[in-house]
Amino acid sequence: MSHETGSHNDVSDNLPSEQHGGHGAEAARTDPFADPGLPPHEHRRQDIDEKAAKHSERVVAGLFTLSMLGTLGFIASYVIFPVGKIVYIFPVGHVSALNFSLGLTLGLALFCIGAGAVHWARTLMSDEEIADERHRVDADDELRENVRQQWITGAKESGFGRRKLIRNTMFGAVSLVPLAGVVLLRDLGPLPEDKLQHTLWAKGKVLVNTNTNKPLRPEDIVVGSLTFGQPQGLEEADDDFQEQIAKAAVMIVRLKPEDIKDKREADWGHDGIVVFSKICTHVGCPISLYEQQTHHVLCPCHQSTFDLSDGARVIFGPAGHPLPQLRISVNGEGNLVALGDFEAPVGPAFWER
């Protein structure tokens, strides 16, 4: 029986005793569930020595400045080092100069922002612990005011407004870092410049049949027919054939002059022959379905329908713009020729389309 009694621990053995000297020991002796309270606040060197505080401020500002230099180094590395340049770096070995420099400079920029923020918080911001009572989930006016006052106190104790050196360098570092991501957007592809606004069509370019690659003459186009054409000189063997034909492909149709409703369309054509871009203005599908009686052409992808007798305006479907028209005439040899480029970019060339 004595052995069993000795095997059980007395709860009082786990309570703080006077010999432990712990804070709140006296309260624990009278009430084991009493709040022992917070330990006494210990001031840091920066709290009592302004010279040490200034030193910490310069360290934080220096880290933020180093972050800015890292971001600038990232941008410079992207411009300076070619993609294929390989260098030997001990102990890593042979690596891409571009990848190594980008990783090193961006890592430095991000690390210095984090290190600066941590050093700022540990040495200059207030580290005094504050106990807050548990409150209801919903916020009443008193709680909102308390949160507002805590925010004001925290902003004041952080020294954000007073320590301008830290504030300005932090703004510079945080503002420059996103530029690293903006610079990388350059790798999405070559700059479009004005390529989307122009095709191979130009004044004097002869229209040739896409299937036969022969020049087209007015007598080759009969009323009710639909012919596909392209500019003379464009060959499938060309390196950029797919890119150029995607912009320059046209469809040629001959209407009765009295069936053409749009005056400009009639003026830009020749004896009822009109030429429009073959590329749908919705997502760029090639249009190939023609209804002779209504003069409508249909895009097979999403059923956008255009009226070729009325300026190729959209009468159905998701396309938002009419098909661009090519102004044509006949040269001295009797061949159909363009009088310039399209009056508008072809296909879904821009985001507003």
C-alpha positions in Angstrom: 0.0 0.0 0.0 2.8 2.4 0.8 4.4 1.6 -2.6 1.3 2.5 -4.4 0.9 5.8 -2.5 4.5 6.8 -3.3 4.0 6.1 -7.0 1.5 9.0 -7.3 2.9 12.5 -7.7 1.5 15.3 -5.6 0.1 18.1 -7.7 1.9 20.6 -5.4 5.3 19.2 -6.5 4.8 20.9 -10.0 3.8 24.3 -8.6 6.5 27.1 -8.5 8.0 27.2 -5.0 9.8 30.0 -3.3 13.2 28.3 -3.9 12.7 28.5 -7.6 12.5 32.3 -7.4 10.2 32.5 -10.4 8.1 35.6 -11.2 4.6 35.1 -9.9 5.6 32.4 -7.4 3.7 34.1 -4.6 0.5 34.2 -6.7 0.9 30.6 -7.7 1.1 29.5 -4.0 -2.3 31.0 -3.2 -3.9 30.3 -6.6 -2.4 27.6 -9.0 -4.3 29.1 -11.9 -3.4 32.7 -11.4 -1.8 34.7 -14.2 1.9 34.9 -13.5 2.1 38.2 -15.6 4.8 39.3 -18.0 8.5 39.3 -17.1 10.0 42.7 -16.5 10.9 44.5 -19.7 14.6 44.6 -20.5 15.7 47.7 -22.5 18.0 47.2 -25.5 21.1 49.2 -26.1 19.3 51.1 -28.9 16.6 52.1 -26.4 18.9 54.0 -24.1 21.8 54.9 -26.4 20.9 57.2 -29.4 24.3 56.6 -30.9 23.6 52.9 -31.1 20.2 53.6 -32.5 21.7 55.7 -35.3 24.2 52.9 -36.0 21.3 50.4 -36.4 19.5 52.9 -38.6 22.5 53.2 -40.9 22.8 49.4 -41.0 19.1 49.0 -42.1 19.5 51.8 -44.7 22.6 50.1 -46.0 20.9 46.8 -46.4 18.0 48.5 -48.3 20.6 50.4 -50.5 22.4 47.1 -51.2 19.0 45.6 -52.3 18.6 48.5 -54.8 22.1 47.8 -56.1 21.2 44.1 -56.4 18.1 44.9 -58.5 20.1 47.3 -60.7 22.7 44.5 -61.1 20.0 42.1 -62.2 18.9 44.5 -64.9 22.5 45.1 -66.0 23.2 41.4 -66.1 20.2 40.8 -68.2 21.5 43.3 -70.8 25.2 42.5 -70.6 25.4 38.7 -70.7 24.4 36.8 -73.8 22.3 33.7 -73.4 24.9 31.3 -74.6 27.9 32.6 -72.5 29.4 29.9 -70.2 31.9 30.7 -67.4 33.7 28.7 -64.8 33.0 29.6 -61.2 34.7 27.8 -58.4 33.4 25.6 -56.8 30.2 25.5 -58.9 31.9 24.7 -62.2 30.9 25.7 -65.7 27.6 27.6 -65.6 25.6 30.0 -67.6 26.9 33.5 -66.9 23.4 35.0 -67.4 21.6 32.5 -65.1 24.3 32.8 -62.4 24.3 36.6 -62.4 20.5 36.8 -62.5 20.1 34.4 -59.5 22.9 36.1 -57.5 21.7 39.6 -58.0 18.0 38.9 -57.4 18.8 36.8 -54.4 20.9 39.6 -53.0 18.1 42.1 -53.6 15.4 40.0 -51.9 17.7 38.9 -49.0 18.7 42.5 -48.2 15.1 43.6 -48.0 14.3 40.8 -45.6 17.4 41.3 -43.5 16.9 45.0 -43.3 13.3 44.6 -42.2 14.3 42.0 -39.5 17.2 44.2 -38.2 14.8 47.2 -38.1 12.3 45.3 -36.1 14.8 43.7 -33.7 16.8 46.9 -32.9 14.6 49.9 -33.5 10.9 49.0 -33.3 9.3 48.7 -29.9 9.8 45.2 -28.4 7.7 45.7 -25.3 5.2 43.0 -24.8 1.6 44.1 -24.3 -1.1 41.8 -22.9 -4.5 42.0 -24.4 -7.7 40.5 -23.0 -9.6 38.0 -25.0 -12.5 39.8 -26.6 -15.6 38.9 -28.6 -15.4 37.9 -32.3 -17.6 40.8 -33.4 -16.0 44.2 -33.0 -17.8 47.0 -31.1 -16.9 50.7 -31.2 -14.6 50.3 -28.2 -12.6 47.5 -29.8 -12.4 49.4 -33.1 -11.0 52.4 -31.3 -8.6 50.2 -29.4 -7.3 48.7 -32.7 -6.9 52.2 -34.2 -4.9 53.4 -31.2 -2.7 50.3 -31.3 -2.1 51.0 -35.0 -1.2 54.6 -34.3 1.1 53.6 -31.4 2.8 50.9 -33.5 3.4 53.3 -36.4 4.9 55.9 -34.0 7.1 53.4 -32.2 8.4 51.9 -35.5 10.1 55.2 -36.2 8.8 55.1 -39.8 8.0 58.8 -39.9 11.0 60.0 -37.8 13.7 57.9 -39.4 13.6 59.2 -43.0 16.8 57.4 -44.0 15.2 54.0 -43.4 11.9 55.1 -44.9 13.4 56.4 -48.1 15.8 53.5 -48.7 13.0 51.0 -48.0 10.8 52.7 -50.6 13.6 52.6 -53.1 14.4 48.9 -52.5 10.7 47.8 -52.6 10.0 49.9 -55.7 13.0 48.6 -57.7 12.6 44.9 -57.0 9.4 44.6 -59.2 11.5 45.9 -62.1 13.3 42.6 -62.2 10.0 40.9 -63.2 9.2 43.6 -65.7 12.6 43.1 -67.4 12.0 39.4 -67.8 8.8 40.1 -69.8 11.2 40.9 -72.6 11.7 37.2 -73.0 8.1 36.6 -74.0 9.2 37.2 -77.6 10.4 39.9 -80.1 8.8 43.3 -79.8 5.9 43.5 -82.3 6.9 47.1 -83.3 4.4 47.9 -86.1 4.4 44.4 -87.7 0.7 43.9 -86.8 -0.3 47.0 -88.7 1.3 46.0 -92.1 1.3 43.1 -94.5 3.1 42.3 -97.8 0.4 44.2 -99.7 1.7 47.4 -101.3 0.9 49.6 -104.2 1.4 47.6 -107.5 1.5 44.2 -105.8 -0.1 41.7 -108.2 -2.9 39.4 -106.9 -2.1 35.7 -107.6 -4.3 32.7 -107.2 -3.3 30.8 -104.1 -3.8 27.4 -105.8 -2.1 28.1 -109.1 0.2 30.9 -108.1 -0.8 32.6 -111.4 -1.7 36.3 -111.7 -5.4 37.0 -111.5 -7.2 38.9 -114.3 -10.7 40.4 -114.0 -12.0 37.8 -116.5 -10.8 35.0 -114.3 -13.3 36.1 -111.6 -17.0 35.2 -112.4 -20.0 36.5 -110.6 -20.8 34.3 -107.6 -17.4 32.7 -107.3 -15.0 32.9 -104.4 -11.3 32.9 -105.1 -8.4 32.9 -102.6 -5.4 35.0 -103.4 -2.0 36.2 -102.1 0.6 38.8 -103.1 2.9 37.8 -105.9 6.4 36.8 -104.8 5.3 35.0 -101.7 6.5 31.4 -101.9 5.9 28.5 -99.5 9.7 27.9 -99.4 10.2 31.3 -97.7 11.2 31.1 -94.1 8.5 33.5 -93.0 5.8 32.1 -95.3 3.4 31.0 -92.6 3.7 34.4 -90.8 3.2 36.4 -94.0 0.3 34.4 -95.4 -1.5 34.6 -92.1 -1.7 38.3 -92.6 -1.8 38.7 -96.4 -4.3 35.9 -97.4 -7.3 37.4 -99.2 -10.6 36.2 -100.7 -11.8 37.7 -104.0 -15.4 37.7 -105.0 -17.3 39.3 -107.9 -20.7 40.8 -107.2 -23.1 42.5 -109.5 -22.5 46.2 -109.1 -26.1 46.9 -108.2 -25.8 44.4 -105.3 -23.0 46.3 -103.5 -24.6 48.4 -100.8 -21.5 50.2 -99.5 -20.2 53.0 -101.8 -16.7 52.8 -100.5 -16.6 49.1 -101.1 -17.7 49.7 -104.7 -15.1 52.4 -105.2 -12.3 50.2 -103.7 -13.2 47.3 -106.0 -13.0 47.0 -109.8 -16.1 46.2 -111.9 -17.8 44.4 -109.0 -14.7 42.6 -108.0 -13.9 43.2 -104.3 -11.1 41.8 -102.1 -11.3 41.3 -98.3 -8.9 39.8 -95.8 -9.5 36.1 -95.3 -8.6 36.2 -91.6 -11.5 36.4 -89.2 -11.4 39.3 -86.8 -12.5 37.1 -83.9 -9.5 34.7 -83.2 -7.8 34.6 -86.6 -9.4 31.6 -88.3 -9.3 31.4 -92.1 -12.7 32.1 -93.6 -13.7 29.7 -96.4 -17.5 29.3 -96.5 -19.4 31.5 -99.0 -23.1 31.8 -99.6 -23.7 33.0 -103.2 -27.3 34.2 -102.9 -26.8 36.3 -99.7 -23.1 37.2 -100.3 -22.4 36.1 -96.8 -19.1 34.4 -95.7 -19.0 32.3 -92.6 -16.0 31.6 -90.3 -16.1 27.8 -89.6 -14.6 28.2 -86.1 -17.2 30.2 -84.2 -19.7 31.0 -86.9 -19.0 34.7 -87.3 -20.8 35.9 -90.4 -19.8 38.8 -92.6 -21.8 40.5 -95.4 -19.5 41.0 -98.4 -22.0 43.2 -100.1 -22.0 45.7 -97.3 -18.4 46.4 -96.4 -17.9 42.9 -94.9 -19.7 44.0 -91.7 -20.5 41.5 -89.0 -24.1 40.3 -89.0 -23.7 37.4 -86.6 -21.2 35.8 -84.2 -18.5 36.9 -81.8 -16.4 38.9 -84.3 -16.3 42.6 -83.3 -15.0 44.2 -86.5 -15.6 43.9 -90.2 -13.1 42.3 -92.5 -10.5 44.8 -93.8 -10.8 45.6 -97.5 -8.0 45.7 -100.0 -8.2 48.5 -102.6 -7.5 47.1 -106.1 -7.2 48.1 -109.7 -5.8 46.7 -113.0 -2.3 47.3 -114.2 -1.1 47.8 -117.8 -0.8 44.0 -118.3 -4.5 43.5 -117.3 -3.7 41.9 -114.0 -5.4 42.8 -110.7 -3.1 44.7 -108.5 -3.3 46.3 -105.0 -3.3 50.0 -104.6 -1.9 49.8 -101.1 -2.1 47.9 -97.8 -5.3 47.1 -95.9 -6.9 50.1 -94.3 -6.9 48.4 -90.9 -4.9 45.6 -89.2 -6.1 42.2 -90.2 -7.5 39.6 -87.8 -7.6 39.9 -84.1 -4.4 42.0 -84.2 -5.0 44.1 -81.1 -6.5 43.6 -77.7 -9.4 46.0 -78.3 -10.6 43.6 -80.9 
